[in-house]
Amino acid sequence: MSEFDQRVRFIEVDEKTVLPVKGGLWFGFLRTKHSVPTFSLIVGKAGHENELPSCCDYLEKALFIYSSDTSMFDGIYKLLNSSAKLILCDTNGEEENGVHMSPRELMAAKSHIRSRSEECAVLSEQRQSVGNDIDRVLGIHLSRKMDRVGQLRFAQPGEEYCIK
């Protein structure tokens, strides 16, 4: 058996899959809208005795989300409304093209979630604070180098993020 085969295990996933991974973390998945099948990666910390969230509440327990390649779809609102402290969203950096979400579409979705959050008294204090949303959602997968489009900042090469 090769070293690769000893270290790597391929697992078929769907939206109901929540997998334990090393370091006391778990991975969950949300199907996106793209020309080929893709899933968002949702990462959280396992609970007491390494318990995992259910597929129904993993967004409420997420720490980090990577949207993966996607065009705009209803699932983006679910990701943005999660408890994740950092969300990296695929955007093409250009106008709408139906293959990748544009910065304008992502900013509109963020704005929609923020306005709904302010109306909803059951959200946690952390999520209700608009100030906590600054740089919580970053754009990635750009067609060219840029720092920002409007209120949306883009992750830059060499940046590191620490999620506590």
C-alpha positions as CSV (number, residue, x, y, z in Angstrom):
1,M,0.0,0.0,0.0
2,S,1.5,3.4,-1.0
3,E,2.0,6.2,1.5
4,F,-0.8,8.1,-0.3
5,D,-3.2,5.2,0.1
6,Q,-2.3,5.0,3.8
7,R,-2.9,8.7,4.5
8,V,-5.9,9.5,2.2
9,R,-9.4,8.1,2.4
10,F,-12.0,9.0,-0.1
11,I,-15.5,9.3,1.2
12,E,-18.7,10.1,-0.7
13,V,-20.6,12.9,0.9
14,D,-24.0,14.6,0.6
15,E,-25.7,17.3,2.6
16,K,-26.5,15.0,5.4
17,T,-22.9,14.0,6.0
18,V,-21.1,15.3,9.1
19,L,-17.6,13.8,9.4
20,P,-15.3,13.8,12.4
21,V,-11.8,14.9,11.4
22,K,-8.5,15.1,13.4
23,G,-8.0,17.9,15.9
24,G,-11.5,17.6,17.4
25,L,-13.1,19.2,14.3
26,W,-15.9,18.1,12.0
27,F,-16.8,18.8,8.3
28,G,-20.3,19.3,7.0
29,F,-21.4,20.0,3.4
30,L,-24.0,22.0,1.5
31,R,-24.5,21.4,-2.2
32,T,-23.9,24.5,-4.3
33,K,-25.1,25.7,-7.7
34,H,-22.3,25.2,-10.3
35,S,-21.7,23.7,-13.7
36,V,-20.2,20.6,-12.0
37,P,-21.3,19.1,-8.6
38,T,-19.7,21.0,-5.7
39,F,-20.3,21.3,-2.0
40,S,-19.6,24.1,0.5
41,L,-17.3,23.0,3.3
42,I,-18.6,23.8,6.8
43,V,-16.2,23.3,9.7
44,G,-16.9,23.2,13.4
45,K,-15.4,22.0,16.6
46,A,-16.7,18.7,18.1
47,G,-18.6,19.0,21.3
48,H,-18.0,17.4,24.7
49,E,-16.8,13.8,24.1
50,N,-16.3,14.5,20.4
51,E,-20.1,14.7,19.7
52,L,-21.0,15.9,16.2
53,P,-23.9,18.2,15.3
54,S,-26.7,16.8,13.2
55,C,-27.1,17.8,9.6
56,C,-30.1,20.0,10.8
57,D,-28.1,22.2,13.1
58,Y,-24.5,22.1,11.9
59,L,-24.8,25.7,10.4
60,E,-25.6,26.9,13.9
61,K,-22.4,25.4,15.2
62,A,-20.1,26.3,12.3
63,L,-16.8,28.1,12.9
64,F,-15.6,28.4,9.3
65,I,-17.2,28.0,5.9
66,Y,-15.7,27.8,2.4
67,S,-18.5,28.3,-0.2
68,S,-16.7,26.5,-3.0
69,D,-17.3,27.3,-6.7
70,T,-20.9,28.5,-6.9
71,S,-23.2,30.9,-8.6
72,M,-25.8,32.7,-6.5
73,F,-28.5,30.4,-5.0
74,D,-30.6,30.2,-1.9
75,G,-28.0,28.3,0.1
76,I,-25.8,31.4,0.2
77,Y,-28.3,32.9,2.6
78,K,-28.0,29.8,4.8
79,L,-24.2,30.1,4.8
80,L,-24.2,33.8,5.6
81,N,-26.8,33.3,8.4
82,S,-24.7,30.7,10.1
83,S,-22.7,31.1,13.3
84,A,-19.4,30.9,11.3
85,K,-16.7,33.4,12.4
86,L,-15.1,33.4,8.9
87,I,-16.8,32.7,5.5
88,L,-14.7,32.6,2.3
89,C,-17.1,33.0,-0.6
90,D,-16.3,32.2,-4.2
91,T,-16.7,35.3,-6.4
92,N,-15.3,35.9,-9.8
93,G,-14.5,39.6,-9.1
94,E,-16.5,40.6,-12.1
95,E,-20.2,41.0,-13.1
96,E,-22.9,38.3,-12.9
97,N,-22.1,35.4,-15.2
98,G,-24.2,32.5,-13.9
99,V,-21.1,30.4,-13.2
100,H,-19.6,32.2,-10.2
101,M,-21.2,34.6,-7.8
102,S,-20.4,38.3,-8.4
103,P,-19.2,40.6,-5.6
104,R,-22.4,42.6,-6.1
105,E,-24.6,39.5,-5.6
106,L,-22.7,38.5,-2.5
107,M,-22.9,42.1,-1.0
108,A,-26.7,42.1,-1.7
109,A,-27.0,38.7,0.1
110,K,-25.0,40.0,3.1
111,S,-27.1,43.1,3.2
112,H,-30.3,41.1,3.1
113,I,-29.1,38.8,6.0
114,R,-28.0,41.8,8.0
115,S,-31.4,43.6,7.7
116,R,-33.2,40.3,8.6
117,S,-30.8,39.7,11.6
118,E,-31.6,43.1,13.0
119,E,-35.3,42.2,13.0
120,C,-34.8,38.8,14.6
121,A,-34.5,38.8,18.4
122,V,-33.6,35.1,18.7
123,L,-30.2,35.5,17.1
124,S,-27.1,35.5,19.4
125,E,-25.7,38.8,20.5
126,Q,-22.6,38.2,18.4
127,R,-24.5,37.7,15.2
128,Q,-26.7,40.7,15.8
129,S,-23.7,43.0,16.0
130,V,-23.2,44.5,12.6
131,G,-19.6,45.4,13.6
132,N,-18.8,41.7,13.9
133,D,-19.7,41.2,10.2
134,I,-16.7,43.4,9.1
135,D,-14.3,41.0,7.3
136,R,-16.4,38.0,8.5
137,V,-17.2,37.4,4.9
138,L,-14.4,37.6,2.4
139,G,-14.4,37.1,-1.4
140,I,-12.0,34.7,-3.1
141,H,-11.4,33.1,-6.5
142,L,-10.9,36.3,-8.4
143,S,-10.3,36.8,-12.1
144,R,-7.7,39.5,-11.3
145,K,-6.0,40.9,-8.2
146,M,-8.1,43.4,-6.2
147,D,-8.5,44.3,-2.6
148,R,-12.1,45.4,-2.3
149,V,-15.3,46.0,-4.2
150,G,-17.6,48.3,-2.3
151,Q,-18.0,46.8,1.2
152,L,-16.7,43.4,0.2
153,R,-13.0,42.7,1.0
154,F,-11.1,40.0,-0.8
155,A,-8.7,37.6,0.9
156,Q,-5.1,38.3,-0.2
157,P,-2.2,35.9,-0.8
158,G,-0.2,35.3,2.4
159,E,-3.0,36.4,4.8
160,E,-3.6,34.2,7.8
161,Y,-6.8,33.9,9.8
162,C,-7.1,32.6,13.4
163,I,-10.5,31.4,14.5
164,K,-11.0,31.0,18.2
